[in-house]
Amino acid sequence: MFTLSAGDLARFLFGMVVLLAAANLLGYVAEKLSIPRVIGEVAGDLFLVPH
């Protein structure tokens, strides 16, 4: 059985919120620069994900 501690779950959820917020913010910025929103969203995710 797979279990997560409360700390692990909180860390996962916080990471997801940060990724979604960055994607949304950079998508908005991309739209204002007349670039497709999806390009900004992908850039936001690539910026935050460790390589």
Secondary structure as GFF3:
##gff-version 3
##sequence-region A 1 51
A	DSSP	alpha_helix	6	32	.	.	.	ID=ss1
A	DSSP	alpha_helix	37	48	.	.	.	ID=ss2
###
